[in-house]
Amino acid sequence: MSEIKFAKILILGALIMVTVVGCTTDPQSPGIEYMPDMYRTPALEPYSGNSNYPDSMEARLPAEGSIPQGYLPYGIPNTNEGYEMAGALLKNPLDGSDEIMADGKVVYTKYCVHCHGKEGKGDGPTVTAGGHPPPPSYDSQTLKNLSEGKMFHTITYGKNLMGPHASQLNVEERWKVIRYVQTLQGATEAESAEETGDENVESETPEAGTQEETAMNN
Ligand code: HEC
């Protein structure tokens, strides 16, 4: 037998052995493990329990006072005084550009239109289908001159029949939808604003963008 033939037989034999040893009857078994440490890391599975903690809970709660990344706490309390304070202090940090307005409209269509209606007249499907009392129209005497700060406060905490939207909308989305709602506050102006590219909206809120710090930190 030549040496090459012998080597071939040896390799074939080794292959057969690996195949046979690798096949176990238990489908859950990984077979023979070479360096098992590499397969079995010390990391625990979520919800598997953890003996390192007295409550054995593996998924830990964040440390007290933690703030999620990108989240801005709203420091004004949910009181009548807070509502007035928001009206006096908060200014929309976003401008009324086409892009912001388009985003605002998307938010409005998803989260507000079913109660407030397409034009903000308080005639959304929840009202027209019966069962839900109508919200006041945005261009009504009561809401026409409502400040953006008060809007922010109401969207954040809710008001009477309107629920809070802080968990659905982040701060930026709230300011975006406010820009859009402002176009619905002055009916005739808003209609022409939509046609002419929102110039009226800009001039309606001349103070926009001057107090970015205040608005973003709240
Ligand atoms: C469940 C129906 C409902 C939804 C959804 C809803 N609203 Fe309202 N909204 C109301 C009602 C009712 C009022 C009147 C509250 C009051 O003054 O008693 C109101 C009031 C308001 C006001 C006036 C607030 C004030 O301070 O007087 C604004 C602005 C407003 N909504 C904006 C929005 C925006 C923006 C959204 C979407 C993010 C939204 N609403 C979603 C029902 C709703």
Boltz pocket constraint, residues with backbone or C-beta under 6 A from the ligand:
constraints:
  - pocket:
      binder: B
      contacts: [[A, 107], [A, 108], [A, 111], [A, 112], [A, 113], [A, 114], [A, 115], [A, 116], [A, 126], [A, 133], [A, 134], [A, 135], [A, 136], [A, 143], [A, 146], [A, 150], [A, 151], [A, 154], [A, 155], [A, 159], [A, 160], [A, 161], [A, 162], [A, 163], [A, 165], [A, 177], [A, 178], [A, 181]]
      max_distance: 6.0
